[in-house]
């Protein structure tokens, strides 16, 4: 599913449009994630693809002030309207705080979506090496809750010494998790061990990298959308009351897409060259794509859903992009303790300087620093480096603070001979600036392929 669906009617897309148009700060990624989470919260138990239930774990990464926390409000708003038509449509539930509480919630309501704001807190709580017994039990339960769904899925029962306290969850119970976090806090909250434990790999991690959108005061929901949502909820509740599980099938084109994806999967898993953490991140890409494609297919035809080639390709591309984002975070040293190491800080400065010399000038102008003549003469202003990196995880979370750490890192590169300082007089005379400026001593390292013509300042 691209920004616009090719389907004659796509409920997921219609929900996404409604959430986007009614959000205080409209973000396409946030509206998509919330729409998928809502549909999964409704149909996760009663539909299945390849025997898997359609519950999903979705996480939106976006900066502070972007309005990412409004996703749950949008879901609650839509379900409140639906309950005026279908009173039993209770598909929004509590966030898990303990294994016992989680089991009680699923026993009472075997299919719902829950919102976890600032989800990095939950990840740290569950994945910490010092996690308490309650957190370890909750992690194990959430791992089971993701995987043990569908017609034959059964989350193991919590057994107490007093049998009267035992909690049993209905067959196929489906819990959908919708979380949000800032990118830097999320990446700090886990490391390679947590990926290998399986929790991070179950998440579809979507990131918004744009600016804070303007405030939107529009509020309108098409009654036809509520009617279609109510129809889906009523059909789902009917299936649930009969304890029926409806399959989502694949057409020939979709089967072909997933066949290609399976070949790629085996190639990655069997490679001797790919690190284990990368293999782990790739391991659930196809599984997550199946579920997402099925959600879109149900939105097009809830009575006889069939995934088509377009939907399959969209879901696989979507999960490939999400997986590569996490792999790149590891490669860039943005994850866990790597994120604030001196090695990572130096690497981030080198990367930003490389961008200065290699990216199109029109793209750099948005930072409103320096002039193109600086770049042509092999000079980068400190103001550009600062604008790029003071909010970067490697510096923002450093003990000394962002500015002091950035200046310390630049001095280390100066001491190592990688950077030279341009004298204030030269900077003023040649570029009419009072900004501190630097010149790299090794242009091959800082420019690379597609570099612009750069001559040495010195």
Residue, then its C-alpha position, 0 to 999 in steps of 0.5 A: x500500500x503506497x500513500x494511495x491504495x489501488x483498491x476500490x475501497x480500502x478500509x485501512x486507507x480510509x481510517x488512515x485518512x480520517x486519523x491524518x485529517x483529524x490529528x492536531x499534528x498530521x503525520x502520514x506515518x502516525x496515521x498509517x500506524x494507528x490505522x493498522x493497529x486499530x484494524x489489528x485490534x479488531x480482527x487479530x483473533x478471528x482472522x488468520x493468514x498461514x495459521x498466524x493471527x493478525x495481531x501486530x506490535x507497531x512502534x512509531x518513532x518521532x521527535x518531541x512535539x510531533x503529536x505522536x501520542x495522539x494515535x491512541x486518542x484517534x483510535x478511542x474516538x473512532x471506536x466510541x462512534x462505532x459503539x453507538x452502532x455496535x455496543x460490544x465493539x470493545x477493542x481498546x484495552x489496558x497496557x500490560x503492567x504485569x503478566x497476571x494483569x495481562x492474562x486477566x485482560x486477555x481472559x476478559x477481552x481476547x482481542x484488543x489494541x493497547x497503546x504504550x506511550x514512551x515505549x522505550x520505558x517498557x523496552x528498558x524495563x523488559x530487556x534490562x539485564x537487571x530486570x525484576x521477576x515481574x518484568x521477566x515474566x511479562x516479557x515472556x508473556x508478550x513474546x508468547x502473545x505475539x506468536x501463539x495466535x491463530x486457530x491453533x494458538x494458545x498462550x500458556x496458562x499462568x498456574x498458581x498453587x491455589x487452582x482457583x486463581x489460575x488464569x486461562x486465556x481463550x484460544x487464539x487470543x490476540x493482543x496488538x501493541x501500539x507504541x511511540x517513542x523518540x528515536x534517540x530514547x528508543x535506540x538507547x533502550x536496547x542493544x544486541x542482546x535484546x534483539x536476540x531475545x526476540x522482542x525487538x524483532x517482533x516490532x514493526x518500527x516506523x520512523x517519522x523524520x520530518x519537522x513538527x507539522x503545523x497545528x490542524x484544527x479541522x475535525x470531520x469524520x465521514x459517517x460512511x467510515x463509521x458505518x464500514x468500521x461498525x460492519x467489520x466489528x459486527x462481523x468479527x464479533x459474530x465470528x468470535x461468538x461462534x469461535x470461528x477463525x476466517x482464513x486470509x488467502x493469497x492470489x498468485x501474484x501475492x504468492x509469487x511475492x512471498x516466494x521471492x521474499x522466502x528465497x531472500x530470507x533463506x539467503x540471509x539466514x544461511x549466510x556466513x558473512x551476515x552478523x547474528x544480530x542482522x539475521x535476527x532483525x531479518x528473521x521476522x520480516x516476512x511474518x510481519x509482512x503477511x500480517x500487514x498485507x492481510x489487514x489491508x486485504x480484510x479492509x477491502x473484503x472482510x467476507x472473503x479476504x484475499x491478499x493481492x500482489x500489490x498488497x503483498x509487495x507493499x507489506x514486504x517493502x514496508x517491513x524491508x524498510x523498517x528492518x534496514x532502519x534498525x540494521x543501519x542504527x547498529x551500523x551507525x553506532x546509535x544503539x544502546x551504549x554504542x550511542x554515546x561512545x567516543x568512537x560513535x561520536x567521532x564517526x557521527x562528526x565524520x558523517x556530517x562533514x561528509x554530508x557537507x561535501x557530498x549532498x546537493x547544496x539545495x538540501x544543505x541550505x535548509x540549515x541556513x548556515x555557511x555559503x557554497x564557496x566554503x564547501x568549494x574551498x574545502x571548509x565546513x562551518x562549526x555552525x553546520x556541524x552543531x545544527x546537525x548533531x546537538x540533538x543527535x543521540x550520540x551527543x544529546x545523551x552524553x554526560x557532558x551535554x551536547x555542546x561540550x561533547x561536540x567541541x571535545x570530539x572536534x578537538x579530538x579529530x583536530x589532535x589526531x590531524x583529521x581536521x584543521x582550524x581555519x583562522x578567524x581572519x581567514x574565515x572573515x576575509x574569504x567567507x564573511x563569517x565569524x563562525x568557527x570553521x574547519x577544513x578536513x585534511x583527507x578529502x577522500x575520507x570525507x567526500x567519497x563517491x559523487x563528491x563535489x569538486x573540492x579544493x584544499x583550503x590550505 
